[in-house]
Amino acid sequence: MFLMQKSSEKLVEVLSLGDLFNPNHTEIIGRFHAGEEMQDAEKFAKEQMLFPSGEPLPQCWLDSKYRQH
């Protein structure tokens, strides 16, 4: 799955889907998808990620208490 980093608008390949879907995890493991060479994996804050279309991530992926709001 690919997401876009808000600040750079670059695509990030998500390597840890479990972290993405778990609202108790604030970071994901991914790598920038740019250039011809495979980039090194690094941590990204989920709050800094968007879908490539520009839509925000669902609250149920970000906030474990989303039903209480």
N, CA, C and O atoms as CSV, one atom per row, in Angstrom:
chain,resi,resn,atom,element,x,y,z
A,1,MET,N,N,0.844,-1.163,0.000
A,1,MET,CA,C,0.000,0.000,0.000
A,1,MET,C,C,0.896,1.236,0.000
A,1,MET,O,O,1.955,1.258,0.627
A,2,PHE,N,N,0.453,2.246,-0.707
A,2,PHE,CA,C,1.194,3.500,-0.763
A,2,PHE,C,C,0.390,4.612,-0.107
A,2,PHE,O,O,-0.826,4.702,-0.278
A,3,LEU,N,N,1.079,5.448,0.639
A,3,LEU,CA,C,0.509,6.651,1.221
A,3,LEU,C,C,1.393,7.820,0.823
A,3,LEU,O,O,2.489,7.629,0.295
A,4,MET,N,N,0.915,9.027,1.077
A,4,MET,CA,C,1.686,10.220,0.747
A,4,MET,C,C,2.035,10.958,2.040
A,4,MET,O,O,1.182,11.144,2.908
A,5,GLN,N,N,3.285,11.371,2.156
A,5,GLN,CA,C,3.713,12.165,3.306
A,5,GLN,C,C,3.254,13.606,3.087
A,5,GLN,O,O,3.516,14.190,2.036
A,6,LYS,N,N,2.572,14.175,4.075
A,6,LYS,CA,C,2.024,15.532,3.943
A,6,LYS,C,C,3.087,16.567,3.608
A,6,LYS,O,O,2.915,17.363,2.684
A,7,SER,N,N,4.177,16.559,4.349
A,7,SER,CA,C,5.171,17.627,4.216
A,7,SER,C,C,5.909,17.607,2.884
A,7,SER,O,O,6.179,18.662,2.311
A,8,SER,N,N,6.236,16.428,2.388
A,8,SER,CA,C,7.020,16.343,1.155
A,8,SER,C,C,6.180,16.011,-0.077
A,8,SER,O,O,6.625,16.201,-1.208
A,9,GLU,N,N,4.964,15.515,0.150
A,9,GLU,CA,C,4.076,15.044,-0.916
A,9,GLU,C,C,4.695,13.903,-1.722
A,9,GLU,O,O,4.350,13.702,-2.886
A,10,LYS,N,N,5.611,13.158,-1.101
A,10,LYS,CA,C,6.227,11.997,-1.745
A,10,LYS,C,C,5.483,10.735,-1.348
A,10,LYS,O,O,4.938,10.639,-0.249
A,11,LEU,N,N,5.467,9.760,-2.265
A,11,LEU,CA,C,4.836,8.480,-1.971
A,11,LEU,C,C,5.709,7.652,-1.045
A,11,LEU,O,O,6.933,7.625,-1.175
A,12,VAL,N,N,5.054,6.977,-0.105
A,12,VAL,CA,C,5.718,6.100,0.850
A,12,VAL,C,C,5.082,4.721,0.730
A,12,VAL,O,O,3.864,4.581,0.835
A,13,GLU,N,N,5.908,3.712,0.511
A,13,GLU,CA,C,5.425,2.336,0.496
A,13,GLU,C,C,5.349,1.855,1.943
A,13,GLU,O,O,6.363,1.828,2.641
A,14,VAL,N,N,4.163,1.477,2.394
A,14,VAL,CA,C,3.972,1.026,3.772
A,14,VAL,C,C,4.403,-0.431,3.873
A,14,VAL,O,O,3.897,-1.289,3.151
A,15,LEU,N,N,5.344,-0.701,4.776
A,15,LEU,CA,C,5.857,-2.055,4.967
A,15,LEU,C,C,5.244,-2.734,6.185
A,15,LEU,O,O,5.369,-3.948,6.342
A,16,SER,N,N,4.592,-1.976,7.038
A,16,SER,CA,C,4.013,-2.529,8.272
A,16,SER,C,C,2.516,-2.222,8.319
A,16,SER,O,O,2.087,-1.310,9.026
A,17,LEU,N,N,1.732,-2.978,7.572
A,17,LEU,CA,C,0.294,-2.729,7.521
A,17,LEU,C,C,-0.364,-2.898,8.882
A,17,LEU,O,O,-1.326,-2.195,9.193
A,18,GLY,N,N,0.137,-3.816,9.694
A,18,GLY,CA,C,-0.413,-3.993,11.037
A,18,GLY,C,C,-0.309,-2.724,11.855
A,18,GLY,O,O,-1.241,-2.374,12.579
A,19,ASP,N,N,0.812,-2.031,11.751
A,19,ASP,CA,C,0.985,-0.754,12.456
A,19,ASP,C,C,0.035,0.306,11.907
A,19,ASP,O,O,-0.478,1.134,12.660
A,20,LEU,N,N,-0.195,0.283,10.625
A,20,LEU,CA,C,-1.077,1.265,9.999
A,20,LEU,C,C,-2.505,1.121,10.514
A,20,LEU,O,O,-3.151,2.119,10.834
A,21,PHE,N,N,-2.999,-0.102,10.597
A,21,PHE,CA,C,-4.383,-0.338,10.994
A,21,PHE,C,C,-4.591,-0.278,12.505
A,21,PHE,O,O,-5.727,-0.130,12.956
A,22,ASN,N,N,-3.531,-0.389,13.293
A,22,ASN,CA,C,-3.634,-0.399,14.751
A,22,ASN,C,C,-3.632,1.037,15.281
A,22,ASN,O,O,-2.625,1.733,15.151
A,23,PRO,N,N,-4.738,1.492,15.873
A,23,PRO,CA,C,-4.801,2.879,16.344
A,23,PRO,C,C,-3.888,3.169,17.535
A,23,PRO,O,O,-3.663,4.334,17.863
A,24,ASN,N,N,-3.364,2.141,18.180
A,24,ASN,CA,C,-2.457,2.349,19.313
A,24,ASN,C,C,-1.015,2.572,18.869
A,24,ASN,O,O,-0.167,2.925,19.688
A,25,HIS,N,N,-0.729,2.372,17.598
A,25,HIS,CA,C,0.612,2.604,17.059
A,25,HIS,C,C,0.615,3.952,16.347
A,25,HIS,O,O,-0.229,4.210,15.488
A,26,THR,N,N,1.560,4.803,16.705
A,26,THR,CA,C,1.608,6.157,16.131
A,26,THR,C,C,2.536,6.264,14.929
A,26,THR,O,O,2.551,7.284,14.240
A,27,GLU,N,N,3.313,5.210,14.675
A,27,GLU,CA,C,4.259,5.237,13.560
A,27,GLU,C,C,4.103,3.990,12.699
A,27,GLU,O,O,3.640,2.944,13.153
A,28,ILE,N,N,4.501,4.138,11.459
A,28,ILE,CA,C,4.550,3.007,10.533
A,28,ILE,C,C,5.979,2.874,10.013
A,28,ILE,O,O,6.769,3.815,10.080
A,29,ILE,N,N,6.287,1.713,9.503
A,29,ILE,CA,C,7.564,1.486,8.830
A,29,ILE,C,C,7.282,1.549,7.334
A,29,ILE,O,O,6.360,0.904,6.836
A,30,GLY,N,N,8.080,2.327,6.634
A,30,GLY,CA,C,7.893,2.455,5.197
A,30,GLY,C,C,9.159,2.946,4.536
A,30,GLY,O,O,10.185,3.153,5.185
A,31,ARG,N,N,9.069,3.127,3.237
A,31,ARG,CA,C,10.205,3.679,2.496
A,31,ARG,C,C,9.665,4.543,1.360
A,31,ARG,O,O,8.638,4.249,0.748
A,32,PHE,N,N,10.402,5.615,1.112
A,32,PHE,CA,C,10.025,6.491,0.005
A,32,PHE,C,C,10.085,5.709,-1.295
A,32,PHE,O,O,10.968,4.876,-1.494
A,33,HIS,N,N,9.151,5.983,-2.159
A,33,HIS,CA,C,9.102,5.331,-3.457
A,33,HIS,C,C,9.494,6.382,-4.494
A,33,HIS,O,O,8.643,7.013,-5.121
A,34,ALA,N,N,10.797,6.548,-4.653
A,34,ALA,CA,C,11.312,7.562,-5.573
A,34,ALA,C,C,12.624,7.077,-6.165
A,34,ALA,O,O,13.409,6.408,-5.494
A,35,GLY,N,N,12.851,7.414,-7.401
A,35,GLY,CA,C,14.099,7.011,-8.046
A,35,GLY,C,C,14.089,5.547,-8.447
A,35,GLY,O,O,13.089,4.848,-8.283
A,36,GLU,N,N,15.200,5.103,-8.968
A,36,GLU,CA,C,15.306,3.732,-9.449
A,36,GLU,C,C,15.784,2.770,-8.375
A,36,GLU,O,O,15.498,1.574,-8.443
A,37,GLU,N,N,16.509,3.278,-7.385
A,37,GLU,CA,C,17.046,2.410,-6.338
A,37,GLU,C,C,16.059,2.272,-5.191
A,37,GLU,O,O,15.333,3.211,-4.865
A,38,MET,N,N,16.038,1.080,-4.578
A,38,MET,CA,C,15.196,0.834,-3.422
A,38,MET,C,C,15.707,1.670,-2.252
A,38,MET,O,O,16.890,1.622,-1.915
A,39,GLN,N,N,14.812,2.432,-1.639
A,39,GLN,CA,C,15.179,3.289,-0.512
A,39,GLN,C,C,15.194,2.475,0.778
A,39,GLN,O,O,14.544,1.433,0.865
A,40,ASP,N,N,15.931,2.944,1.772
A,40,ASP,CA,C,15.979,2.282,3.073
A,40,ASP,C,C,14.672,2.507,3.825
A,40,ASP,O,O,14.036,3.553,3.691
A,41,ALA,N,N,14.281,1.511,4.619
A,41,ALA,CA,C,13.078,1.629,5.443
A,41,ALA,C,C,13.337,2.604,6.584
A,41,ALA,O,O,14.447,2.688,7.109
A,42,GLU,N,N,12.294,3.338,6.959
A,42,GLU,CA,C,12.381,4.271,8.077
A,42,GLU,C,C,11.006,4.412,8.712
A,42,GLU,O,O,10.012,3.933,8.166
A,43,LYS,N,N,10.951,5.068,9.860
A,43,LYS,CA,C,9.693,5.279,10.562
A,43,LYS,C,C,9.056,6.583,10.101
A,43,LYS,O,O,9.736,7.577,9.850
A,44,PHE,N,N,7.727,6.550,9.997
A,44,PHE,CA,C,6.944,7.723,9.630
A,44,PHE,C,C,5.797,7.864,10.622
A,44,PHE,O,O,5.176,6.870,10.999
A,45,ALA,N,N,5.515,9.082,11.043
A,45,ALA,CA,C,4.372,9.339,11.919
A,45,ALA,C,C,3.086,9.197,11.108
A,45,ALA,O,O,2.963,9.772,10.027
A,46,LYS,N,N,2.139,8.435,11.627
A,46,LYS,CA,C,0.882,8.234,10.906
A,46,LYS,C,C,0.132,9.542,10.712
A,46,LYS,O,O,-0.557,9.714,9.706
A,47,GLU,N,N,0.255,10.465,11.657
A,47,GLU,CA,C,-0.454,11.739,11.541
A,47,GLU,C,C,0.060,12.578,10.373
A,47,GLU,O,O,-0.599,13.536,9.967
A,48,GLN,N,N,1.218,12.235,9.833
A,48,GLN,CA,C,1.796,12.960,8.700
A,48,GLN,C,C,1.503,12.296,7.356
A,48,GLN,O,O,2.071,12.677,6.332
A,49,MET,N,N,0.608,11.296,7.365
A,49,MET,CA,C,0.347,10.543,6.144
A,49,MET,C,C,-1.066,10.809,5.620
A,49,MET,O,O,-1.996,11.051,6.390
A,50,LEU,N,N,-1.200,10.758,4.314
A,50,LEU,CA,C,-2.477,10.889,3.613
A,50,LEU,C,C,-2.561,9.787,2.564
A,50,LEU,O,O,-1.552,9.174,2.216
A,51,PHE,N,N,-3.767,9.538,2.063
A,51,PHE,CA,C,-3.887,8.694,0.886
A,51,PHE,C,C,-3.341,9.487,-0.305
A,51,PHE,O,O,-3.360,10.718,-0.273
A,52,PRO,N,N,-2.863,8.824,-1.337
A,52,PRO,CA,C,-2.325,9.550,-2.500
A,52,PRO,C,C,-3.318,10.539,-3.118
A,52,PRO,O,O,-2.909,11.500,-3.770
A,53,SER,N,N,-4.615,10.307,-2.918
A,53,SER,CA,C,-5.638,11.217,-3.444
A,53,SER,C,C,-5.743,12.504,-2.627
A,53,SER,O,O,-6.428,13.443,-3.032
A,54,GLY,N,N,-5.060,12.549,-1.469
A,54,GLY,CA,C,-5.116,13.712,-0.598
A,54,GLY,C,C,-6.086,13.556,0.561
A,54,GLY,O,O,-6.172,14.434,1.420
A,55,GLU,N,N,-6.818,12.446,0.595
A,55,GLU,CA,C,-7.765,12.202,1.684
A,55,GLU,C,C,-7.025,11.795,2.952
A,55,GLU,O,O,-5.998,11.121,2.881
A,56,PRO,N,N,-7.541,12.201,4.114
A,56,PRO,CA,C,-6.905,11.808,5.377
A,56,PRO,C,C,-7.147,10.333,5.685
A,56,PRO,O,O,-8.056,9.711,5.135
A,57,LEU,N,N,-6.326,9.791,6.566
A,57,LEU,CA,C,-6.524,8.416,7.015
A,57,LEU,C,C,-7.761,8.355,7.909
A,57,LEU,O,O,-8.097,9.346,8.558
A,58,PRO,N,N,-8.445,7.209,7.953
A,58,PRO,CA,C,-9.620,7.083,8.821
A,58,PRO,C,C,-9.247,7.245,10.296
A,58,PRO,O,O,-8.169,6.827,10.719
A,59,GLN,N,N,-10.130,7.844,11.060
A,59,GLN,CA,C,-9.888,8.048,12.487
A,59,GLN,C,C,-9.682,6.732,13.226
A,59,GLN,O,O,-8.932,6.686,14.201
A,60,CYS,N,N,-10.335,5.660,12.778
A,60,CYS,CA,C,-10.187,4.370,13.467
A,60,CYS,C,C,-8.775,3.814,13.316
A,60,CYS,O,O,-8.421,2.877,14.033
A,61,TRP,N,N,-7.962,4.346,12.423
A,61,TRP,CA,C,-6.554,3.944,12.284
A,61,TRP,C,C,-5.648,4.813,13.156
A,61,TRP,O,O,-4.506,4.443,13.431
A,62,LEU,N,N,-6.157,5.968,13.590
A,62,LEU,CA,C,-5.329,6.950,14.291
A,62,LEU,C,C,-5.653,7.098,15.775
A,62,LEU,O,O,-4.767,7.389,16.578
A,63,ASP,N,N,-6.908,6.901,16.139
A,63,ASP,CA,C,-7.369,7.196,17.498
A,63,ASP,C,C,-8.112,5.991,18.059
A,63,ASP,O,O,-9.177,5.628,17.559
A,64,SER,N,N,-7.555,5.372,19.091
A,64,SER,CA,C,-8.186,4.178,19.668
A,64,SER,C,C,-9.507,4.498,20.362
A,64,SER,O,O,-10.294,3.591,20.631
A,65,LYS,N,N,-9.761,5.765,20.654
A,65,LYS,CA,C,-11.008,6.172,21.313
A,65,LYS,C,C,-11.915,6.937,20.352
A,65,LYS,O,O,-12.690,7.795,20.774
A,66,TYR,N,N,-11.818,6.626,19.075
A,66,TYR,CA,C,-12.565,7.382,18.073
A,66,TYR,C,C,-14.081,7.283,18.265
A,66,TYR,O,O,-14.800,8.198,17.865
A,67,ARG,N,N,-14.578,6.218,18.856
A,67,ARG,CA,C,-16.026,6.071,19.060
A,67,ARG,C,C,-16.544,6.964,20.185
A,67,ARG,O,O,-17.747,7.209,20.269
A,68,GLN,N,N,-15.674,7.443,21.032
A,68,GLN,CA,C,-16.088,8.270,22.168
A,68,GLN,C,C,-16.191,9.752,21.812
A,68,GLN,O,O,-16.630,10.548,22.641
A,69,HIS,N,N,-15.803,10.134,20.617
A,69,HIS,CA,C,-15.821,11.552,20.228
A,69,HIS,C,C,-17.151,11.929,19.639
A,69,HIS,O,O,-17.352,13.081,19.254
